[in-house]
Amino acid sequence: MALEMFRKEETLAMRKKLIGQSCRLFYSDDPVKIVRARGQYLYDENGKRYLDCISNVQHVGHCHPSITQAATTQMELLNANSRFLHDNIVQYADRLAATLPDKLRVFYFVNSGSEANDLALRLAHQYTQHEDVIVLDHAYHGHLTSLIDISPYKFQKLTGQKEWVHVAPIPDTYRGIFREDHPNPAQAYADTVKDVIDKVHQKGRKVSAFFSESLPSVGGQILLPKGYSTKVAEYVRSAGGVFVADEVQTGFGRVGSHFWAFQLQGDDFSPDIVTMGKPMGNGHPLSCVATTAEIAGAFTANGVEYFNTFGGNPVSCAIGLAVLDVIEKEDLRGNSSRVGGHLLDRLQHDPFGDTVGLFVGLEMVTDKEQRTPATDAAAQVVRRLKEEYICVSTDGPWENIVKFKPPMCFSMEDADLVADRIHHILTGDWNTYPIALTYYNTFTQFYSIHLLYLKERFTHFEYYIVFVRL
């Protein structure tokens, strides 16, 4: 099969003509045309190899032979919908159940994170018979209309906030209202959710669900203070609602120490509904909702069948099973912990200790005290890394966070390359001189690297402080 049907210029021209312009490209000023991939590497039409620090969807690596073999083998046998009895769907559900708290034992298979989160909303509404939803500021949960409505990242740019949607402060101990010097930020931020609940009740309304990513990603690669989710769940359940953990970005061992990011909150915490997606099929469209027997029973009791044409088909489940096998056989959780920790160690001088694997954000600001986002500087780092054949992107409310969520087969050598290139860009390209280095590890388990540089530019000086945040 030919790797390329059109020259790059022709492909770009056809895309501009045929594909909606709201579907954006990476590096829109000079797009990269990728024609093949393997592991953590992408290859352009000229055979140039790029290190992929972006593709958390290709969880166990691009085109992993075990995944492609599982897909091919099952495709040659059967690919029918889930109304026919088949072993794959129940075997896969059983394997997933083994990774989750005991009460989460009922599964619905769908095709995307957006579908999963939309179904989670339906489950919550049906079970509680309430309508209102609480979300975190700058959250993103998907592109369906129902999910745009609960995604401040989107609705603040569109039609605005619906009456039934309520926004709580994001529990960010670096930039938020309660910071690293607060004696108990988990309790303080949880109390802001309690305040939201009280305001909902004052309006004569009732809470259906609290909906949150286990580690807010679009919100800035945020590590929630430990104990936050447990306390929020207590408040939400007392109000008759349920706790929904969105694991679409962070599940399947990305955090290293645990299979699910919500488990970072402690062994005593369990959501009522968990959604999963992106890494689940290693690029194949596969996602899922896990919930309790009680919530599933209420959904069944409405008398309306739930059917998904492609969800849980034999091929999708065979791929999902193969992904679980590779995670285990190749110790990708352990690799995530080791390589993620090594990457952070390379970006500063003192060991970090605990990490949350390959979920890393490097935040750039122009002022140490004011913590002013350095959006342009972050974009410059992304552009320069592309010139070094390393693909990264930015995130956060101000797009000043360079994020790293690579395939889980990312190696120590890859981490060294990234660290070396970043140091070169910060200390070489911009006539930049390191003048201070500090590090702190707060009791909230929020980890940061402080790299302060003095940048001489034209006739004045600008200060850059770079934070690497988990």
N, C-alpha and C positions, 0 to 999 in steps of 0.2 A: 504493500500500500504506500502510495506517495505521501511524503511528509508535508508537502506543500502543493496546493493547486494553483495558487495565485502568488504573484510577487507581493511583498509586504505593502507597497504603495497601493496596489489594486485591492488588497484585502481591506485596508483602512478606508479607501474611498467607498467600497461597497458597504462596509459597516456603517459609515456615516449616512449613506443613502437608505439602507434597508432596516437598520436597527434603531430603536428609539434612543434619542440622545440623552435621556435621563439614565440610561444604562451605561454607566461610565467605565472607562478603561483606567487601569493603573498607568501612571506616567503619561497622562493624556497629551502632553506636549511632544513626547517622543515615545510612543508605545513600544513595548517589547512583544514581538511575535514569537510565541512559544509553540513548538511543533511536537515535542516529546518530553517525557520526564521519567525519572527513576529515583526512588528514595527521596532524598531531600534536595534533589537537583532538577533544574529546568534547563531546557536546551532550545536556543532560538533557531531560526531558519539557516543560520550560518554555522551552526554547531557550537556556538559559544555557550558555556555552562554558567548558570546563575545559581547561587545558593539561595534556597527558598526559606525565608523566615516569616512568610505570610500564611501559608496554606495549612491552617489547622484542620481543614476538612479532610485532607489526605493524611489521616491521623497516623497510620503505621508506615507511611511512605508512598509516594506516587507509584502506581502500577506494580504494587507488591505481587510477586508471583503466586503466593498462596491465595490472595484475594481474587486475582483474575482467573486462576484455576478453579476455585470454588464457584465463581459465577458461570464460567463456561460449562463445567460439568453439570450443574443443575439446569442451566438453560437448555442443554441437549436432552434432558429428561422430561421436564415439566415446568411450566410457569403459568399457573392458573390462579384465580382469585381465592381469597381465604374462606369462601363459602364451601369449598371442597375440603374434606378432612385431610390433613397432611401433617407429617411429623415435625417438619422444620419449625413451624411457628410455635408449637408448644415446647420444643427443645430450646429454642432461642429464649422464649419467655422464662423458662426455668433457669437458664444460665444467667439471665439478667437479674432475676429475683435473688440469686445467691449473692449478688453484689450490693443489695439494698437492705434497708431495715426491714424487719419481719413483717411489719404491717402493710408494706407496699408490695402487694402480691397479685394485682390485676393489671393487665396491660392492653393497650390499644395501639396498634401499629398503623402509622401513617407515612407520609413521604417527605416532609420537610419540617424544619423547626417552627415555621409559621403555622402549619397545620396542627402541629402538636400543641402550641400555645393557644390557638383558637379553640381546640377541643378542651384544653384545661379550663378555659373560661366557661365553656358550656357545662362541664362537670361541676364546677364551683357554683354556678348559678342554679343548676338543677338541685344540687344537694342542699344548699343553704336557703333556697328560695329568696335570696337577696340579690340586689343588683350591683351595688357599689364596689369599686375596686381601688385599692391603694397601691401605688407604684412609687419607685424612687425617681428622683429628679434625674433627667438626662437618660432615662432608661430606653432601651430599644428591645422589643420582643417580637418583631416580625412585620411583614409588609401587607397582610390582609387588613381590610378596613377595621375589623374588630381590634386588631393589634396596633394599628396606627393610633387608634383612640386611647390605648393605654401606654403609648410610647412618647414621653415628652420630647425626646430627641427628634421625633417627626412632627407631632401635632403642634408644637410651638411654632413651626414654620408653615403650617397649613391652616386648618380651620379652627384651631384653638382647643381648649380643654372642655370636654363634655361634663355635664352636671354630675354624672355618676362616677367620674374619675377624680381621684384625690392624690396629690403628690406630696411625698415625704422627703425630707432632706437626705441626700446620699451620704452614708456614713463614712466620709473621707477624713481621716485623721491628719492629713497633710494640708488640705485646702478647705475643708468644711468648717461648719460652725463650732464644732468641738474638735480640738486638735491634739497633737501628741502630748501636750502638757496637761491634758485633762485627767483627773484621777480615775474616772470610769467612763470612757467614751461609749462603750457598748450600752450601758444603761442609759446614758444621756441621749444617744441617738434613738434607742428603742422608745424612750419617753416621747420623742417627737412623733412617733407613730401613734402612741396612745393619745396624744393631743389631736391628731387628725381624726382618730376614731371618735373622740368626744365631739368634735365639730360636725362629723357626719350625723351623729345621734341628735345633736341640737337642731339639725335641719329636718328631723323626722325620717331619716333614711337609715338603711342598715348595710353593714359590710358583708360582701360575699367573699372577697379574697384579698390577701396581701400577695402581690406578685413581684418576685425579685430574682435577678440573676444571682447565683451563689457567689460569684466574683464579678461585679459590674465591669463589663468590657468596654463598650462604647463610652461609658461614663468615665473611663480613665484607668483601666486595669487596677481596680480598687480591691484591696484585701479588707473584708469586713472585720471589725474588731470582734474577737472571740466572745461569745455569749450574746451577741446582738440578736441573732436569729432565734435563739431559744426564748428570749424575753419577748420579742415581737410576736412569735407564735402564741405565747401565753396570752398576750393582749388581744390578738386577732380571734383566737378561739373563744375567749371569754365574751367577745362581741358577736359570736355566732358565725364567724367566717373561717376560712381555711387558708393554710400557708402553701403557696405554690413556689417551688424552686425551679427556676429556669436553668437547666444544665446544658443547653444547646451548644454553648461555646466551651464549657469547662469540664464536661464529663469525660468518662472513659480513661481516667488515670493521668490526665494532663498535669494535675497538681503533684503527681509523684507519690506523696505519702499516702494518699487515699484514692479510691476509685472515683468518688464524686466530690466535688468541691464543697458541697454543703456539709460533708463530714469533717471539714476543718473546724466547724463550730463546736464539735465535741460529740462523744458517743451517745449522749443523752438527747441529742436533737434529731428529729425526723420530720421532714415536711409531710403534708397531707397529699400532695400531688407533685410529681417530678416530671419535667419534660426534658427530652433529649433529642439530638438531631445531628448536627454537622459532622462530627467525626465517626458517627455510628456505622456508616456504610463505606467509609474511606473514599468518598466521592460518588458513590451510588446513592440515589435518593432514598433515604431510609430514616425514619424518626419514630418516636414512641412517646406515649404517656403512661406513666405508672401511678397507680393510686391504691386506695384501700378498698376492701370489699364493701364497706358501708357506702362510700361515695359512688362506686360502680353500681351498687344495688339501686341507689336513688336514680341514677341515669337510666338503668334498665326499666325502672318502674314507670317512666313517663310513657311507655307503650310504643315508642318510636324506635324502629331498628336503626342501629348505627352500622353503615356499610361504607367501606373505602375500597374503591376498585383495585388499587395497586397495593395498598397497605398490607404488609404481612405476607406477600406472595412468596412462594418457595425460593425464588432466586434471591430476593432481598434478604430473606432470613438466612439463607446459606452464606451470603456475603457477611451478614452481621455475625454469624457464628465464627466465620474465618477471622474476622477482625478480633474477636475475643481471644481466639487461639493464638494469634500473632502477638497480641499484647502480653499474654502470659508466657509464651515460649521464648520470646526475645527480651523478656524482662523490661518492657518499655516504660513501665512506671518507675523502676529503679533507674533506668537510663535518664528519664526526665529529671529525677531528683539530682543525680550526679552531674549531668551536663548543665542543668539550670543553675545549680550551685557553683559549678566551675565558671560559667559565664559571668555570674555576679562577682565571684572572686577576682576574675581577670579585669573587671571594670573598676576595682578599687583594691586597696592594699591589705585590708584586714578581712579575715574569713567571716562569712555571713552567719554560719551556723545553719539553722533551719531555713528552708526555702519552700516555695510552692511551685517547684518544677519549671516547666517551659511555658510560663505565663508571666511575662516580664514587660514592664513599661519603663522607658527612660524618659523622664519628664524634664523639659528644658524651660527655664525661666530666666528673665533678664535682671531680676532684682531679688537678692537673698531675703530681705525682710518682707517686701510686699508680695513676693512670689508671683510676679507678673509673667504670664505665659509668653514664651519665646516661640511663637507660631512660625515666624519666618525662618528662624534658626533650625527648628525641627524639620521643616520642609527642605532646607538646604542639606541637612544630614541625609535625608532620604534620597535626594537627588545625587549626592556624592557617592553614597553607597551603591546606588544603581550603576554608576560609572565604574565601580569596583566589582561589578557583577554579583551584588548582594541585594536581594529584594526584601525591603521592609516597607511599612506604611505607618501612618500616624493615626491617633485616636484621641479621645477626650473632648470635652466641651469646646476647647480652644485649639484642637488639633496640634497641640504642642507636646504630645507624648509619642515617642517612637516605640512601636509595640513589636514584640517578638513572640509569635505563636507558631513555631515551625512544626513540620512533621516530627513525630516522637522519636524517629531514628536519628535525629540531629546528634552529631558526634562532638567529642572533646575538641577535635581538630577544627570543626566548624565554629565552635564557640571561640576558639583562639583567633580564628580568622576575623570573625565579627569584631571581637574586642580590639584586635590590632588595627583594623581599618577605622574604627570609631576614634581610637586614640590618635591615629594619624590625621584624621579629618579635623579633630578638635585642636590638636596641637601644632599641626603643620600648615594645612591649607589656609587658615585664617590668620596667620601670624599670631597665634594664641599661645600664651605662656601660663602653665599651671602655677598658681600662687597659694593655694590652700587646699587641704584635704581633711575632712572630718567625717565621722561616721557615728550614727546612733542607732540603737535598737531599743525601741520603747516597749513599755510593758503591755502595750496593746497588740504586740506582734506585728507591728507595721515596720517594715525594713526600708531603709533608704541609704543611698550613697550620695554624699555631697562632694561634688567636684567643682571647685571654683576656678574659673579661668579669667584672665585679663585679656581682652581683645582690643588690639589697636586697629582702628579703622578710620581712615581719613585723618581728621585733626582732633578726634576725641576718643575717649575710652568708654567701652561698654563692658559691664560685668555679666558673665554668664555663670549660673549655677545649675548643674545638671544633677537631677535626682533619678536614680534607678529605683523603681518602686515595684513591689510584687503585688 
